[in-house]
Amino acid sequence: ERNQADVSEAKAGRTDLIFLIRFRHCCLLRNQRCLLAYLYDRLLRIRALRWEYGSVLPNTIQFHMSAEEVEWFSRYKKSLATYMRSVGGKEGLDLTQDIKPPKSLYIEVRCLRDHGEFEIDDGTTILLKKNSQHFLPRWKCEQLIRQGILEHILS
């Protein structure tokens, strides 16, 4: 507002204000660039959360997000799901599994909290109770490890 007032005075003939107007304008542009860089960095971090935690964010993380960021996360989640369904035939391809190449196909896990029944592809149903240990396919339990339900036991 101060800059706009000085611009109208400069148009009236006060040329000594031109440098001050330019300085303020450069400061505004710099602040705008900093703000856009900050917002872009937050979007990159929110996108990384989708790959780290899956399609459901913990409440502690969601609490610190604005409504627009939650909406952006939801749209990104839907877009990624649509893409994963379109790739890999009828069942699609889950790109969020095996982010790091596995050393073995089966891993030993410990259940950190009660989760209920968990079905493996061969039809076997396992009851995930707190402190129970299981030997499961890595790709089936990787998402539960990220969510904090299972813990990978390193031997």
N, C-alpha and C positions, 0 to 999 in steps of 0.2 A: 504494500500500500504506500509505503514511504517512497519507494522507487517510482511508482506511478505518479505520485504527486510531484516528484522532482522532474520527471519526464515532461509533464505539462508546463512546469516552470522553465525547463530548458527550451521548449518550443517557443515560449514567450520571449526568449532572448538571453537567459542566463546560461552561457556556454561553460561556465566554470563547474557546473554540476555533471557534465558528460562523463568525466572520469569516475566520479562516485557512482553514477548510474551503471556504468560498465562493470565496475568492481562488484557491486551488489548483484548484478545479473550473473556474473561468473560464479559468485558464491552460491546463488540459487541453483545454477546448472550443476555445480559440483555436488551439492547436497542431494539433488535429484539422482545423479549417477550413483552416489553412495547408497541411497535408499533402494534403487533398483538392483544393485549388486547384492545387497542384504536380502531382499525378497527372493532373488534368483537362487541364492545359496540356501535359503530355507526350503524352496521347492525341491532342490536337489536332495536335501536331507530327508524331506518327506517321501520322495521317490525311493530313496534307499531304505526307508522304514518298511515299505511294501515288500521289498526283497528280503529284508531281515526278519520281520515279524509275521509276514503273511497278510491275508486280507482283513484280519481283525487286529486293530491296534489296542494295546493295553490302555486302560483308563488313565493311568498316570501320564502317558504320553499325549493322549487325546485332550486331556485337561489343559495342556499348554499350547494347544493349537487354536487358531481363530476359526470362525464358522466358514470363512472362505477357504482356508487351508483344508479343513475337513471335507468340504465339498470337492476341492481339487483332488484330494486323496481318493475319494469315492469314484470320481470320473476316471482317474488314472487306473484304479483297481479294475473297473469295468472294461476299460480299453485293453488292458493287459490280458484279462480273462478272455475277451473276445478273440484276441490274437492267438492265445494259447489253444483255444478250441479249434481255430482254423488250421492249425499246424498239427501234423502227426496223425492223420486219419480220423476215425470215428470218435475215439476217446480224447483226442487232443494230446498235447504235450505240456507237461508242467515244467516250465523253465526255472522255477524257483527251487527245484530239487537239485541236490548235488552241485551246489555252487562251487565247492572244492572237490576235485576228483577223489573218490573214496579209495582207501587202502584195502578194504574188505567189503563184501556185500552184506554181511551180517555184523551187528555190533551188540554189545551187552549194555543194557540200559537199566536205570533205577527210576522208579516212579516217585516223584517228589510230592505229589498230592493225588487224591482220589480223582479219577477221570471217568471211570465206568468201563464199559465193554469197548474193545478195539478189535476190528476185524481185519485180517490179513487177506491178500488176494486169493489164497488157496482155500478160503472159507473158514479158517480157524479163527475162533473168537477168544481173545485174551482179556481177562479182567485186570485193569490197571488200578491197583490199590496202592496207597502210600507205602513206600519202602519195599515194594515188591521188585524183583529183578527178573529181566526177560532177555532172551537172545532173539532179536528181531531184525528183519531186513532194514538196512540203513535208509533206503528211500522212503519207507513207510513211516519211519519215526522221526525223520529230520525236522519236519514242521513242528512236531510236539516238543522236540528239544529246544527249538527257537522260542516256543511259547512258554517254556519253563515248566512244562508238565513232566517231561522226562529229562534224565541226566545221563550223558554218555559216560560209562565206566571204563576208564583206561586201565588196561591190565599191565 
